[in-house]
Amino acid sequence: MAAKDDKTREPEQRTDFSDLIRDRRAELKESLDTFAEKAVDPVSGVRVTRGWIYRLEQGAAITPPVFEELKALAEACEWPVERLQDAAGSQFHGVDPLTSGSSESKAYVHKLDRLPADQRERLLSLIDTLVPPETGEKG
């Protein structure tokens, strides 16, 4: 069977990473243009283009982001890069972020998922007081 060219490819399935980016942009009430302008890694200067973000949000086939692009997206989202890494690893590489953690940490994560958003934020703030974010990390 001949390989399909880019124009006839089926859209990729939407997963947590695309939803995470789209939902965060909506929370920030930013246009694609504004969000893309902020999507710059402050160390390397690597940018994520408006077109790439649009294709990601639409579920179109895209090239998986490299670490510097994840850092650029984290800047635009105003989040630590770690918040994006697990979702990107899951969407693009099929990596389950919980498989490498201890059974205790997995249990905590599953409980955390059941908390209402306001309680999760309060719990994360408490954790940040006990284990401060790393230098340069936005909490």
Kinemage of the C-alpha trace (Angstrom):
@kinemage 1
@onewidth
@group {chain A} dominant
@subgroup {mainchain}
@vectorlist {calphas} color= white
{ca met a 1} P 0.000 0.000 0.000
{ca ala a 2} L 1.379 3.404 -0.952
{ca ala a 3} L 1.956 5.926 1.810
{ca lys a 4} L -0.510 8.805 1.968
{ca asp a 5} L 0.892 12.253 1.351
{ca asp a 6} L 0.411 15.031 3.926
{ca lys a 7} L -2.701 16.395 2.203
{ca thr a 8} L -4.641 13.117 2.443
{ca arg a 9} L -3.580 12.034 5.944
{ca glu a 10} L -6.276 11.240 8.431
{ca pro a 11} L -6.394 13.668 11.382
{ca glu a 12} L -4.661 12.443 14.528
{ca gln a 13} L -6.831 11.541 17.477
{ca arg a 14} L -7.201 14.398 19.951
{ca thr a 15} L -5.574 13.617 23.243
{ca asp a 16} L -4.699 15.283 26.487
{ca phe a 17} L -1.861 17.434 25.118
{ca ser a 18} L -3.890 19.087 22.353
{ca asp a 19} L -6.807 19.560 24.719
{ca leu a 20} L -4.488 20.968 27.381
{ca ile a 21} L -3.086 23.607 25.028
{ca arg a 22} L -6.467 24.528 23.514
{ca asp a 23} L -8.160 24.735 26.908
{ca arg a 24} L -5.346 26.825 28.411
{ca arg a 25} L -5.404 29.268 25.508
{ca ala a 26} L -9.158 29.613 26.024
{ca glu a 27} L -8.667 30.150 29.790
{ca leu a 28} L -6.176 32.917 29.021
{ca lys a 29} L -8.663 34.359 26.483
{ca glu a 30} L -5.914 34.669 23.887
{ca ser a 31} L -6.097 34.519 20.114
{ca leu a 32} L -3.867 32.101 18.250
{ca asp a 33} L -1.697 35.051 17.204
{ca thr a 34} L -1.240 36.366 20.746
{ca phe a 35} L -0.594 32.902 22.166
{ca ala a 36} L 1.958 32.116 19.437
{ca glu a 37} L 3.763 35.428 20.061
{ca lys a 38} L 4.294 34.320 23.680
{ca ala a 39} L 5.393 30.782 22.684
{ca val a 40} L 9.143 31.419 22.774
{ca asp a 41} L 11.721 29.488 24.810
{ca pro a 42} L 13.477 32.227 26.818
{ca val a 43} L 16.802 30.371 26.792
{ca ser a 44} L 17.173 29.142 23.200
{ca gly a 45} L 14.791 31.551 21.469
{ca val a 46} L 12.984 28.620 19.797
{ca arg a 47} L 9.463 29.611 18.738
{ca val a 48} L 6.305 27.612 18.164
{ca thr a 49} L 4.384 28.889 15.162
{ca arg a 50} L 0.755 29.861 14.999
{ca gly a 51} L 0.207 27.257 12.276
{ca trp a 52} L 1.643 24.431 14.380
{ca ile a 53} L -0.554 25.413 17.346
{ca tyr a 54} L -3.606 25.601 15.077
{ca arg a 55} L -2.914 22.138 13.614
{ca leu a 56} L -2.354 20.746 17.126
{ca glu a 57} L -5.658 22.134 18.368
{ca gln a 58} L -7.501 20.842 15.284
{ca gly a 59} L -6.112 17.320 15.687
{ca ala a 60} L -4.196 17.470 12.398
{ca ala a 61} L -0.979 15.535 11.818
{ca ile a 62} L 1.999 17.437 13.242
{ca thr a 63} L 5.627 16.867 14.110
{ca pro a 64} L 5.996 16.125 17.846
{ca pro a 65} L 7.526 19.052 19.764
{ca val a 66} L 11.144 18.946 20.931
{ca phe a 67} L 11.983 20.023 24.484
{ca glu a 68} L 12.694 23.653 23.540
{ca glu a 69} L 9.285 23.845 21.852
{ca leu a 70} L 7.667 22.432 24.989
{ca lys a 71} L 9.440 25.152 26.982
{ca ala a 72} L 8.116 27.748 24.523
{ca leu a 73} L 4.578 26.408 24.915
{ca ala a 74} L 5.017 26.402 28.696
{ca glu a 75} L 5.911 30.110 28.507
{ca ala a 76} L 2.749 30.831 26.523
{ca cys a 77} L 0.677 28.760 28.969
{ca glu a 78} L 2.378 30.405 31.961
{ca trp a 79} L 3.015 26.921 33.388
{ca pro a 80} L 6.084 24.868 34.278
{ca val a 81} L 7.295 22.745 31.366
{ca glu a 82} L 6.758 19.596 33.428
{ca arg a 83} L 3.022 20.165 33.203
{ca leu a 84} L 3.255 19.740 29.426
{ca gln a 85} L 5.880 16.991 29.236
{ca asp a 86} L 3.709 14.145 30.484
{ca ala a 87} L 0.802 15.046 28.213
{ca ala a 88} L 3.103 15.378 25.186
{ca gly a 89} L 4.818 12.086 25.974
{ca ser a 90} L 1.453 10.397 26.200
{ca gln a 91} L 0.048 11.874 22.981
{ca phe a 92} L 3.094 11.547 20.750
{ca his a 93} L 4.968 8.575 22.183
{ca gly a 94} L 2.383 6.532 24.075
{ca val a 95} L 4.237 7.059 27.364
{ca asp a 96} L 2.142 6.611 30.491
{ca pro a 97} L 3.597 9.118 32.980
{ca leu a 98} L 2.440 7.034 35.927
{ca thr a 99} L 4.238 3.833 34.967
{ca ser a 100} L 7.572 5.119 36.232
{ca gly a 101} L 6.291 6.436 39.565
{ca ser a 102} L 5.992 4.581 42.843
{ca ser a 103} L 2.725 2.817 43.649
{ca glu a 104} L 2.155 5.402 46.389
{ca ser a 105} L 2.521 8.348 43.991
{ca lys a 106} L 0.192 6.641 41.478
{ca ala a 107} L -2.452 6.270 44.188
{ca tyr a 108} L -2.138 9.966 45.087
{ca val a 109} L -2.501 11.019 41.463
{ca his a 110} L -5.658 8.964 41.034
{ca lys a 111} L -7.121 10.548 44.169
{ca leu a 112} L -6.068 14.003 42.973
{ca asp a 113} L -8.012 13.460 39.749
{ca arg a 114} L -11.197 13.011 41.786
{ca leu a 115} L -10.875 16.344 43.624
{ca pro a 116} L -12.776 19.430 42.437
{ca ala a 117} L -10.584 22.019 40.686
{ca asp a 118} L -10.555 24.481 43.614
{ca gln a 119} L -9.431 21.777 46.052
{ca arg a 120} L -6.707 20.604 43.622
{ca glu a 121} L -5.363 24.164 43.399
{ca arg a 122} L -5.328 24.492 47.202
{ca leu a 123} L -3.573 21.150 47.557
{ca leu a 124} L -0.968 22.088 44.935
{ca ser a 125} L -0.350 25.390 46.757
{ca leu a 126} L 0.190 23.464 49.981
{ca ile a 127} L 2.610 21.089 48.249
{ca asp a 128} L 4.519 24.095 46.864
{ca thr a 129} L 4.994 25.375 50.435
{ca leu a 130} L 6.430 22.005 51.479
{ca val a 131} L 8.465 21.389 48.302
{ca pro a 132} L 9.089 24.758 46.622
{ca pro a 133} L 9.076 24.861 42.804
{ca glu a 134} L 12.495 24.623 41.186
{ca thr a 135} L 14.211 27.839 40.118
{ca gly a 136} L 12.488 29.326 37.081
{ca glu a 137} L 9.427 27.103 37.467
{ca lys a 138} L 6.087 28.855 37.371
{ca gly a 139} L 3.677 27.231 39.809
